[in-house]
């Protein structure tokens, strides 16, 4: 009987602690956020005597998760981000028949982590075309870590185009579910 009495308080303490975690989980708040920024790619005009078959470009833009009012509201209480989608959508292109060539890449990075997606084939640039930045090589996990820091980070693209003297605007969008605990 004495063993039962000694075990019971220990059991109660463990049950209480386990219950507190369940209560904490019940108070979690989840919400979706969509963050986006534009990349304005300007491929320079090559000289008329150029025999180049490709033309280099690069552009970068920053994103601040705290521009989302819900993220800002729960900034200190955010427990996790779950990346649901990451895309680069062509908003506009100034010329027809433009392709981004193999080796062109998109990046999301901060001072600690970098996620990179590299084209392994030409990407033909037409309005509303979508390049999905998938979870290859755990890239979404890297983006999740970047988002969890709730600091400004960079989105970039660099590579080569099949055409010179062209402007391409991409909207890079990150869709995520945020988990925060207000307690």
C-alpha positions as CSV (number, residue, x, y, z in Angstrom):
1,X,0.0,0.0,0.0
2,X,2.9,2.4,0.8
3,X,4.3,1.8,-2.7
4,X,0.9,2.7,-4.2
5,X,0.9,5.9,-2.2
6,X,4.4,6.8,-3.4
7,X,3.6,6.0,-7.0
8,X,0.3,8.0,-7.0
9,X,1.8,11.4,-6.3
10,X,4.5,10.7,-9.0
11,X,1.7,9.7,-11.4
12,X,-0.3,12.8,-10.7
13,X,2.7,15.1,-11.3
14,X,3.4,13.3,-14.7
15,X,-0.3,13.5,-15.6
16,X,-0.4,17.2,-14.7
17,X,2.7,18.0,-16.8
18,X,1.4,16.0,-19.8
19,X,-1.9,17.8,-19.4
20,X,-0.2,21.2,-19.4
21,X,1.4,20.3,-22.8
22,X,-2.0,19.3,-24.2
23,X,-3.6,22.5,-22.9
24,X,-0.7,24.5,-24.5
25,X,-1.3,22.7,-27.8
26,X,-5.1,23.5,-27.5
27,X,-4.3,27.2,-27.3
28,X,-2.1,27.2,-30.4
29,X,-3.3,29.6,-33.1
30,X,-2.8,28.7,-36.7
31,X,-3.2,31.1,-39.7
32,X,-2.1,31.2,-43.3
33,X,0.1,33.9,-44.7
34,X,1.2,34.7,-48.2
35,X,4.3,36.7,-48.7
36,X,5.5,37.9,-52.1
37,X,8.0,40.2,-53.8
38,X,8.7,41.1,-57.4
39,X,12.0,40.4,-59.2
40,X,12.5,42.9,-62.0
41,X,14.9,41.2,-64.3
42,X,16.5,43.5,-67.0
43,X,18.6,41.8,-69.5
44,X,20.8,44.4,-71.1
45,X,21.0,45.2,-74.7
46,X,24.0,43.5,-76.3
47,X,25.9,45.2,-79.1
48,X,24.4,44.7,-82.6
49,X,27.6,42.7,-83.6
50,X,27.3,40.4,-80.7
51,X,27.4,36.7,-81.5
52,X,26.4,35.7,-77.9
53,X,23.8,33.0,-77.6
54,X,22.9,33.9,-74.1
55,X,22.7,37.1,-72.0
56,X,23.4,37.3,-68.2
57,X,21.1,38.9,-65.6
58,X,20.6,39.0,-61.9
59,X,18.1,40.7,-59.5
60,X,17.3,40.5,-55.8
61,X,14.5,41.8,-53.6
62,X,13.8,41.6,-49.9
63,X,10.9,40.2,-48.0
64,X,9.9,41.1,-44.4
65,X,7.6,38.5,-42.7
66,X,6.6,41.2,-40.2
67,X,4.8,43.1,-43.0
68,X,2.0,40.6,-42.4
69,X,-0.1,42.0,-39.6
70,X,-0.8,38.5,-38.0
71,X,2.9,37.5,-38.1
72,X,3.7,40.9,-36.5
73,X,1.0,40.4,-33.8
74,X,2.4,37.0,-32.8
75,X,6.1,37.7,-33.5
76,X,7.4,36.6,-30.1
77,X,5.0,33.6,-29.9
78,X,5.5,31.9,-33.3
79,X,6.5,28.3,-32.8
80,X,6.7,27.2,-36.4
81,X,6.1,27.9,-40.1
82,X,4.9,25.2,-42.4
83,X,5.7,26.1,-46.0
84,X,2.8,25.1,-48.3
85,X,3.9,26.6,-51.6
86,X,6.7,28.5,-53.2
87,X,6.4,29.8,-56.7
88,X,7.9,32.2,-59.2
89,X,5.1,33.5,-61.5
90,X,5.8,35.5,-64.7
91,X,3.9,38.8,-64.3
92,X,5.2,40.3,-67.5
93,X,7.7,39.9,-70.3
94,X,8.6,42.6,-72.8
95,X,9.4,40.3,-75.7
96,X,8.1,37.1,-77.1
97,X,10.1,33.9,-77.4
98,X,12.3,34.4,-74.3
99,X,13.8,31.5,-72.3
100,X,15.7,31.4,-69.1
101,X,18.5,28.9,-69.8
102,X,19.7,25.8,-68.0
103,X,21.7,26.8,-64.9
104,X,19.6,29.9,-64.1
105,X,18.7,29.8,-60.4
106,X,16.3,31.3,-57.9
107,X,17.3,31.7,-54.2
108,X,15.8,32.5,-50.8
109,X,18.4,33.4,-48.3
110,X,19.5,35.2,-45.1
111,X,22.8,35.2,-43.3
112,X,22.4,31.7,-42.0
113,X,20.5,29.6,-44.6
114,X,20.2,29.5,-48.4
115,X,17.7,27.6,-50.5
116,X,18.5,27.3,-54.2
117,X,16.5,26.1,-57.2
118,X,18.4,25.6,-60.4
119,X,16.8,25.2,-63.8
120,X,17.9,21.9,-65.4
121,X,16.2,22.8,-68.7
122,X,15.1,26.0,-70.4
123,X,12.1,27.8,-68.9
124,X,10.0,29.5,-71.5
125,X,8.9,32.9,-70.2
126,X,5.3,33.8,-71.0
127,X,2.8,35.8,-68.9
128,X,1.3,33.7,-66.1
129,X,3.8,30.9,-66.5
130,X,4.6,29.4,-63.1
131,X,7.9,27.9,-62.0
132,X,7.4,25.8,-58.8
133,X,10.2,26.1,-56.3
134,X,9.7,22.6,-54.8
135,X,11.1,20.9,-51.7
136,X,14.0,19.3,-53.6
137,X,17.0,19.0,-51.3
138,X,15.0,20.1,-48.3
139,X,14.7,23.6,-49.6
140,X,11.4,24.3,-47.8
141,X,13.0,23.3,-44.5
142,X,15.6,26.0,-45.2
143,X,12.9,28.5,-46.0
144,X,11.0,27.5,-42.8
145,X,14.2,28.2,-40.8
146,X,14.5,31.6,-42.5
147,X,10.9,32.5,-41.8
148,X,11.2,31.4,-38.1
149,X,13.8,34.1,-37.6
150,X,11.1,36.8,-38.4
151,X,13.7,39.0,-40.1
152,X,14.1,40.5,-43.5
153,X,15.5,38.0,-46.0
154,X,16.4,38.1,-49.7
155,X,14.8,36.5,-52.8
156,X,17.0,36.5,-55.9
157,X,17.4,35.2,-59.4
158,X,20.4,35.0,-61.6
159,X,21.4,33.3,-64.8
160,X,21.1,33.6,-68.6
161,X,18.4,34.5,-71.0
162,X,18.1,33.5,-74.6
163,X,17.3,37.1,-75.6
164,X,18.9,40.4,-74.8
165,X,17.1,43.8,-74.3
166,X,14.2,42.2,-72.4
167,X,12.5,42.9,-69.1
168,X,10.9,40.1,-67.1
169,X,8.9,40.6,-63.9
170,X,8.5,37.5,-61.6
171,X,6.4,37.5,-58.5
172,X,8.0,35.1,-56.0
173,X,5.3,33.9,-53.5
174,X,5.7,31.9,-50.3
175,X,2.5,30.4,-48.9
176,X,2.8,29.1,-45.3
177,X,0.8,28.1,-42.3
178,X,2.0,29.8,-39.1
179,X,1.6,28.2,-35.6
180,X,1.8,30.5,-32.7
181,X,1.0,30.1,-29.0
182,X,-0.2,33.2,-27.2
183,X,0.5,31.8,-23.8
